Amino acid sequence: MYIDGASALPAIAAAIRAARSSVFVAGWIITPGFLMEHDPIPVTLRDLLAEAAERVDVRVLVWAGAPANLFHPTRSETRRDLDALVAGTRIRGATDKRNRPMHCHHEKLVIIDGIIAFVGGIDLTDVSGDRYDSGPHDHRATLGWHDAAAALAGPSVADVASHFALRWEATTGEPVAAVAVPAAAGRSRVQVVRTVPEHTYSVLERGDFTILAAYLGALRGAQRLIYLENQFLWSPEVVAVLCDKLLRPPTADFRLCIVLPSRPNNGNDDTRGQLALLIKADHHRRLLVGTIGPPGRTQPRVYVHAKIGIIDDTWLTIGSANLNEHSLFNDTEVNLVSDDVELARSVRERLWSEHLGMECAGEDPLTLIEERWRPQIQGGAISAVALRALPSASRRSARLLGPLTGLVVDG
């Protein structure tokens, strides 16, 4: 697990340099001049992939962009960037336009030699903010970026590779050679889950909605702690389960902790509307919702882009899927799920250590929530740590906007 881009991106760059047969990349948007490494010398994504393409098969698959100039990236912007990436190199690039109107291909994948896969929320671009950042996000003059990614080895890499192959072959007509399923590696059990809308690819006519199924199953079974970091929270299906947990807490110690961006780039009213439903259901004071920002500053100049769920320190998911109808029904997405207890707990502890500015390993979660989390998000003063209150929302503010947007905008 890599927390924030400054740790994930150099690891991805090192794996690409070590590739022996293939490098496959799938993304929402990709910027050729994006810096994958800053030290000891700056290295751009284009230079990194171009060098690898002299030795191995390099393929890059990106969303084709919005067909009308209603939002970014547009198709002309995507084509411009892809052309700049492949020009004068042996990189093979393609744009995938098999998506529903107003939706996109959103997963962020890098697959090396069919034996290593990076899966997460980090886009290889500096659009809207530089992904090369690290906690506590206090050294930047521009918008900081909190995100995460995972490196995967072992048999589940074959599932990630087959997903890329499905999309590449459908888009280009070119086959991708099958790779042997890698041998077991490490102790974690890992499942690859995804969203693929129905009627998008002929070989998957009924689609695949296992990200939603995984989330709902895990949330319904939660007993003590649900911890979510996400860019959005406007899925009525997810919020309904969370409301039920708040209305009927499964245990006396149950808590629901959520970290969101202070100002999401869209859907702000939808998230606030769904949060109002959670606030109304929180009769037992089990809900804590916050954001993060540079310590000691009033303005939370950090964008929460991570897509992480941890339940009871026994279940973990990370990937590209937001908790909205786009990611759960209408965009293509890839997440990883694991029931490795040690991994789930250690990831939560690492995240909380970054947000609370203290070492959280081995500390009781309930004690941290009541003695650290709650004072931080209810204090209102300039914080000496990253965690802080989310700008408030009225209990009456747009309570139904999330469900309505899900029906009208997201199909």
C-alpha positions in Angstrom: 0.0 0.0 0.0 1.2 3.5 -0.9 -0.2 6.5 0.8 0.0 9.6 -1.4 1.6 10.0 -4.8 5.1 10.8 -3.6 5.5 7.2 -2.4 3.4 5.5 -5.1 4.7 7.2 -8.3 8.5 6.4 -7.8 7.5 2.8 -7.1 5.5 2.7 -10.4 8.4 4.3 -12.2 10.9 1.7 -10.8 8.6 -1.2 -11.9 8.3 0.2 -15.4 12.1 0.5 -15.7 12.5 -3.1 -14.6 9.9 -4.4 -17.1 11.0 -7.4 -19.2 8.1 -8.0 -21.5 5.2 -5.6 -21.2 3.9 -2.4 -19.6 0.1 -1.8 -19.9 -1.4 1.4 -18.6 -5.1 2.3 -18.4 -6.3 5.7 -17.1 -9.0 8.4 -17.1 -6.6 11.0 -18.4 -2.8 10.9 -18.9 -0.5 13.9 -19.2 2.8 13.2 -21.2 4.8 15.7 -19.2 3.6 14.5 -15.8 6.6 14.0 -13.4 6.8 10.5 -12.2 10.0 11.3 -10.3 11.4 14.5 -8.9 14.7 13.4 -7.5 17.6 13.1 -8.3 16.4 14.4 -11.7 12.9 15.0 -13.0 11.5 12.1 -15.1 8.3 12.6 -17.2 5.8 9.9 -17.9 6.5 10.1 -21.6 10.2 9.7 -21.2 9.7 6.8 -18.9 7.3 4.9 -21.2 9.3 5.8 -24.4 12.4 4.3 -22.9 10.6 1.2 -21.9 9.0 0.9 -25.3 12.4 0.5 -26.8 12.7 -2.9 -24.9 9.2 -4.1 -24.3 5.5 -3.9 -25.4 4.0 -0.7 -24.1 0.3 0.0 -24.5 -1.6 3.0 -23.1 -5.4 3.0 -23.0 -7.3 6.2 -22.0 -10.9 7.3 -22.0 -11.7 9.1 -25.3 -13.0 12.1 -23.5 -16.4 13.9 -23.4 -18.0 13.8 -26.9 -19.4 17.3 -26.4 -17.5 20.2 -24.8 -19.6 20.0 -21.6 -16.8 19.0 -19.3 -13.1 18.0 -19.4 -11.2 16.3 -20.8 -12.9 16.7 -24.2 -12.1 14.3 -27.0 -9.9 16.8 -28.7 -7.9 17.3 -25.4 -7.5 13.6 -24.9 -6.4 13.0 -28.5 -3.9 15.8 -28.2 -2.3 14.4 -25.1 -2.2 10.8 -26.5 -0.7 12.0 -29.7 2.0 13.9 -27.7 2.6 10.8 -25.6 3.2 8.4 -28.5 4.8 10.7 -31.1 8.3 9.6 -32.1 8.1 6.6 -29.8 7.2 2.9 -29.9 4.4 3.4 -27.4 1.0 2.1 -28.7 -1.9 4.2 -27.6 -5.7 4.0 -27.9 -8.8 5.9 -26.8 -11.8 4.0 -25.5 -15.1 5.7 -26.3 -17.4 2.8 -25.3 -19.1 4.6 -22.4 -22.5 5.9 -21.5 -23.2 9.6 -22.2 -21.9 11.8 -19.3 -19.8 8.9 -18.0 -16.2 7.7 -18.5 -13.5 5.0 -18.1 -12.1 5.8 -14.7 -9.8 3.1 -13.5 -6.1 3.7 -12.9 -4.0 0.7 -13.7 -0.4 -0.1 -14.5 0.5 -3.8 -15.2 4.1 -4.9 -15.5 5.0 -8.2 -17.3 1.7 -9.7 -16.1 3.2 -10.2 -12.7 2.8 -6.9 -11.0 -0.2 -4.6 -11.0 -0.7 -1.1 -9.5 -4.3 -0.4 -8.7 -5.6 2.7 -7.0 -7.0 6.3 -7.3 -3.9 8.1 -8.6 -4.2 9.5 -12.1 -1.0 10.0 -14.0 -1.7 13.7 -14.7 -1.4 17.1 -13.1 -4.8 18.2 -14.3 -6.6 20.1 -11.4 -3.6 19.5 -9.0 -0.3 17.7 -8.8 -0.7 14.1 -7.7 2.9 14.0 -6.5 2.3 14.9 -2.9 2.8 13.5 0.6 1.4 14.0 4.1 0.9 16.1 6.0 0.5 18.2 2.8 1.9 21.3 4.4 4.7 22.3 2.1 2.8 23.3 -1.1 1.8 26.6 -2.5 -0.8 24.9 -4.7 -3.6 22.4 -4.0 -2.3 19.3 -2.2 -3.6 15.9 -3.2 -4.3 13.0 -0.8 -4.6 9.7 -2.6 -3.5 6.0 -2.4 -2.6 3.0 -4.5 -1.6 -0.6 -4.0 1.0 -2.8 -5.7 -0.4 -6.3 -6.3 1.6 -9.6 -6.9 0.3 -13.1 -7.2 -2.6 -14.8 -9.0 -5.0 -11.8 -8.8 -2.7 -9.9 -11.2 -4.1 -12.1 -13.9 -7.6 -10.7 -13.2 -6.3 -7.1 -13.6 -4.5 -8.0 -16.8 -7.5 -9.8 -18.3 -9.6 -6.7 -17.6 -7.1 -4.5 -19.5 -7.0 -7.1 -22.3 -10.8 -7.1 -22.6 -10.9 -3.4 -23.1 -7.8 -3.2 -25.4 -9.1 -5.9 -27.7 -12.6 -4.3 -27.9 -11.1 -0.9 -28.6 -8.4 -1.7 -31.1 -9.2 -5.2 -32.4 -5.7 -6.2 -31.4 -5.3 -9.3 -29.2 -3.3 -9.2 -26.1 -1.3 -12.4 -25.5 -2.5 -14.4 -22.5 -0.1 -14.5 -19.6 0.3 -17.4 -17.1 -1.4 -16.9 -13.8 1.4 -15.8 -11.4 2.3 -18.0 -8.5 1.1 -17.2 -5.0 2.9 -14.3 -3.4 2.6 -13.0 0.2 -0.1 -13.9 2.8 -3.0 -11.7 1.7 -6.2 -13.0 0.0 -7.1 -10.5 -2.7 -10.2 -10.2 -4.9 -10.3 -8.0 -7.9 -13.7 -6.3 -8.2 -14.9 -3.9 -10.9 -17.7 -1.9 -12.4 -18.4 -2.4 -16.1 -21.8 -1.2 -17.3 -24.0 -3.6 -19.2 -23.9 -3.4 -23.0 -20.4 -1.8 -23.0 -18.4 -4.7 -24.2 -19.9 -7.6 -26.2 -18.0 -10.2 -24.2 -19.4 -8.8 -20.9 -22.9 -8.0 -22.1 -24.5 -8.0 -18.7 -21.8 -5.9 -17.1 -20.1 -6.4 -13.8 -21.1 -4.6 -10.6 -18.9 -6.4 -8.0 -17.6 -3.2 -6.4 -21.1 -2.3 -5.3 -21.7 -5.9 -4.1 -18.4 -6.0 -2.2 -19.1 -2.6 -0.5 -22.7 -3.4 0.5 -21.9 -6.9 1.8 -19.0 -5.5 4.0 -21.0 -2.5 5.2 -24.0 -4.6 6.2 -21.8 -6.9 8.2 -19.9 -4.1 10.0 -19.9 -4.5 13.8 -17.5 -1.9 15.3 -16.0 0.5 12.8 -16.7 1.7 9.3 -13.9 4.0 8.0 -14.3 5.6 4.6 -12.1 8.0 2.6 -13.6 9.1 -0.7 -13.9 11.9 -3.1 -17.7 11.7 -3.1 -20.5 10.3 -1.0 -23.7 10.4 -3.0 -24.7 6.8 -3.5 -28.2 6.3 -2.2 -27.6 2.6 -1.9 -24.5 3.1 0.3 -26.0 5.8 2.4 -29.1 3.7 3.1 -26.9 1.0 4.6 -25.0 3.6 6.6 -28.2 5.2 7.9 -29.4 1.8 9.0 -26.2 1.3 11.0 -26.6 4.6 12.7 -30.3 4.0 13.5 -29.6 0.5 14.8 -25.9 0.4 16.0 -24.8 -3.3 15.9 -22.6 -2.8 19.1 -22.2 -0.3 21.8 -18.8 0.8 20.4 -19.9 1.1 16.8 -18.6 4.3 15.0 -18.8 5.6 11.4 -15.8 7.8 10.4 -15.7 9.5 7.0 -13.1 11.7 5.4 -14.1 13.8 2.4 -12.7 16.7 0.5 -13.8 20.1 1.8 -14.8 21.2 -1.7 -15.3 18.4 -4.2 -14.9 19.4 -7.8 -18.5 18.5 -8.5 -21.5 17.0 -6.7 -21.0 19.1 -3.6 -24.7 19.6 -3.0 -25.2 15.9 -3.6 -22.7 14.9 -0.9 -24.1 17.5 1.5 -27.6 16.2 0.8 -26.6 12.6 1.7 -24.7 13.7 4.7 -27.8 15.4 6.0 -29.6 12.0 5.8 -26.7 10.5 7.9 -26.8 13.4 10.4 -30.6 12.9 10.8 -30.1 9.2 11.5 -27.3 9.7 14.0 -29.4 9.6 17.1 -26.6 7.8 19.1 -23.7 10.1 18.2 -21.8 7.4 16.3 -21.0 9.6 13.1 -17.8 11.6 12.6 -17.3 13.4 9.3 -14.1 15.4 8.6 -11.7 16.5 6.0 -7.9 17.2 6.0 -5.8 20.3 5.4 -2.3 21.5 6.0 -1.6 21.8 9.8 -1.8 25.3 11.1 -3.6 26.8 8.1 -7.2 27.9 8.0 -7.8 27.0 4.4 -7.9 23.2 3.8 -5.8 23.3 0.7 -5.8 19.5 0.3 -8.0 17.5 -2.1 -9.1 14.1 -0.8 -9.1 11.9 -3.8 -8.5 8.5 -2.1 -11.0 5.7 -2.5 -10.5 3.5 0.6 -12.9 1.6 2.8 -11.8 -0.3 6.0 -14.3 -2.2 8.1 -13.7 -3.6 11.6 -10.0 -3.7 10.8 -10.7 -7.0 9.0 -11.8 -5.8 5.5 -10.1 -3.4 3.1 -10.8 -2.0 -0.3 -8.8 0.4 -2.4 -9.2 1.4 -6.1 -10.7 4.0 -8.4 -14.3 3.8 -7.4 -16.0 6.7 -5.7 -19.1 6.3 -3.6 -21.5 7.7 -6.2 -23.7 6.3 -9.0 -21.0 7.1 -11.6 -18.5 4.6 -10.1 -20.9 2.0 -8.9 -23.1 1.7 -12.0 -22.0 3.8 -15.0 -18.2 4.2 -15.3 -15.6 1.5 -15.6 -13.7 1.0 -12.3 -11.3 -1.5 -10.7 -10.9 -2.0 -6.9 -9.0 -4.5 -4.8 -10.6 -6.2 -1.8 -8.7 -8.1 1.0 -9.6 -9.7 4.3 -6.1 -9.6 5.5 -6.6 -8.4 9.1 -3.0 -7.2 9.6 -3.1 -5.3 6.3 -6.5 -3.6 7.0 -5.4 -2.5 10.4 -2.0 -1.2 9.4 -3.4 0.8 6.5 -6.0 2.5 8.9 -3.2 3.2 11.4 -1.0 4.7 8.7 -3.8 7.0 7.5 -4.8 8.0 11.0 -1.1 8.7 11.9 -0.9 11.1 8.9 -4.2 12.8 9.7 -3.7 13.1 13.5 0.0 13.8 13.5 0.8 11.1 15.9 1.8 7.4 15.9 -1.5 5.4 15.9 0.0 1.9 15.6 -1.3 -0.3 18.4 -3.7 2.3 19.8 -7.3 1.4 20.5 -9.5 2.8 17.6 -12.4 3.8 19.9 -10.1 5.7 22.2 -8.5 7.5 19.2 -11.9 8.4 17.9 -13.3 9.8 21.1 -10.1 11.5 22.4 -8.6 12.6 19.1 -11.1 12.5 16.2 -14.0 14.0 18.0 -12.2 17.0 19.5 -10.5 17.7 16.2 -13.7 17.9 14.1 -15.7 19.7 16.8 -13.1 22.2 18.0 -13.4 24.7 15.2 -10.0 26.3 15.9 -7.0 26.3 13.6 -5.7 22.8 13.8 -2.1 21.7 14.6 -2.9 18.5 12.7 -4.4 17.6 9.3 -7.8 16.3 10.4 -10.5 19.0 10.8 -14.2 19.6 10.5 -15.9 19.4 7.2 -17.7 22.7 6.3 -21.1 22.3 7.8 -24.3 21.4 5.9 -27.8 22.2 7.0 -30.0 19.2 8.0 -32.5 20.6 5.4 -30.0 21.3 2.6 -30.8 19.4 -0.5 -31.5 16.1 1.3 -32.8 14.5 -1.8 -30.3 15.8 -4.3 -28.1 12.7 -4.1 -30.9 10.3 -5.0 -32.3 12.6 -7.6 -29.0 13.2 -9.3 -28.4 9.4 -9.2 -31.6 8.9 -11.2 -31.5 11.9 -13.5 -27.8 12.3 -14.2 -26.3 8.9 -13.6 -28.9 6.7 -15.2 
